[in-house]
């Protein structure tokens, strides 16, 4: 399942960090170990990753992976904290909701804590715009995305929603945190043009899947998939709301040793680029995992490209290397699917789909519920 | 970068309490004043050209632009027989900008003069420098300011659905948005006109000359001093008809004298006796092997009632941009006319700012965001500061007749004349 992952399947590796002295007063000695259980139709995956950071300024990092019932023996110097698993069908993680609630008013400060997200627009907006322009035969000057309906999942304060609205698209932004939507709503209300083109709702993706099936030309899930609980369901819902040949745009963080070192340790704990507790390494998604889930849902991945953030200049750059952040663009197959209903179990359907030469044979897996 | 921007916001806050032109009010809820995407304050050569450049930009197709001009609309019914004595020397780069929105065609249909050579020499010595273009390109164009304004006005009328021009409108108050995003306060700049009408805008461009109201209201520091000199401009008639396409300049201790070509038959030249003038740093190609020293034409008489005097000074704004504000043209920099670069630097600002705004609009960015405004500022400050410093240095260098300095500048001039790649570089820099 985690084929191609950068981590070894067993054993661990040492990362020794000798920090500067005199930091005893700082209460930044985190000791996190978490167990995340993800349930899906196919398998149980149990991961336990203890991380120890003791006051002798050395850190051992070990990762273990077990599947099914093998529990790993965990070595730790301090306490262990196990996260409760979720068996509900929602993809929204309430812990994440709490984290973002505390920062709901800070979205629009371009030099504040969300500055990296503001400057990420320089990459992600052209990425979305150019890939969508390929599908529009003649676009209007000044409003290149006019006529496109876009869904921004996990829109936060509307940082990405507003540029897409300015480019002429009709955008619906959804977010489970109501304070975020309030901030976004307030911010767009000052601009009469944006006010008409953008609509915000407080909800999760699953809640609107029924009513908005196959209505969007594009779905954007930027910096979201590393915060959801059930990635499979989430991506399935993304696919369901897309029109045939619609585009799905995802930006997220890869799950590698480098992303742990730079994305969690450096960014959150040392440099403070990202607020502490924003990310959890277990939830990072590697491009290979993402691709396999997308393919199994009938989306074909067109592009995967790496993004690199320079904390000194504050700018993002495209990169060949996807081991930290990356962006992916996938297109739903153009097969006309049935109007969305929760169970598709019947044979007639699967045979019809299999008969179509362009259908991915694995797509029938998603029809089971 | 973050630290520099924070300090900028701090200064705005401080300036809000010191300048009478400014207030920082909180607006609760969305105001009903019309919201413009860009407001250009000042409808002179540079302001009108900026409005044109944005109005004709493809990515600004659905944006609303407002141009505020304090004076009346100038309509040039037909070209006057006599030439106006307010002219500008337009570099090839500026001509390219003007042709990008179709104004240059109008100018060509009216009246202009191209020149191909420039000869400069020192009064205290025989040092001489000659700028010449081998290929048939023009070094620059002399165009009357009225003609340029007329061409720009015509082009603005053609895009009147996007660009609104308000004449006889002077802004009396600017209200800046709060530096930190507040939930219920308007993030736009509010402008109040003399007649009481108010507008909101996402980006305010100040093109209102060297006593810029926008710059003062924003509290941007301006480094400036007056030269102890004024310029006198007049129209001259030459005694004999010559092929009038050479610009002449001679440095005198009291100030340089320049003759700029106007027409063949009834030559109209402009004398500019301002302080030590830096010769146009207009790049030239290699001089011909036989670069005979041409004698300047002799002057027959001065056109009656054509003499004008205007004071000279130098000015440079410490910052060209603030959140939702940008300065272009003389509002940002005021230069001695000896190099003929004043309006060309302004047109250069327009090219740069229009390019940055166009890219920002195509990326769906908020037009008043500092991220692209600082890109414009960096690009232009580098170019303008160099030119301003060089102009000022030359002015001071050529306004003395002390022997060591005369010797120094003589050698410098002759050396520069001999080194053609250097002349080419100078020409290229000033032609932009």
Interface residues (C-beta under 8 A of the other chain):
Chain A: X105 X108 X109 X110 X111 X115 X118 X119 X121 X122 X125 X126 X129 X140 X141 X142 X143 X144 X162 X163 X164 X165 X166 X167 X168 X183 X186 X187 X189 X190 X191 X192 X313 X314
Chain B: X1 X2 X5 X6 X30 X35 X58 X59 X60 X61 X62 X63 X180 X181 X183 X184 X186 X187 X188 X361 X362 X363 X364 X365 X366 X369 X370 X371
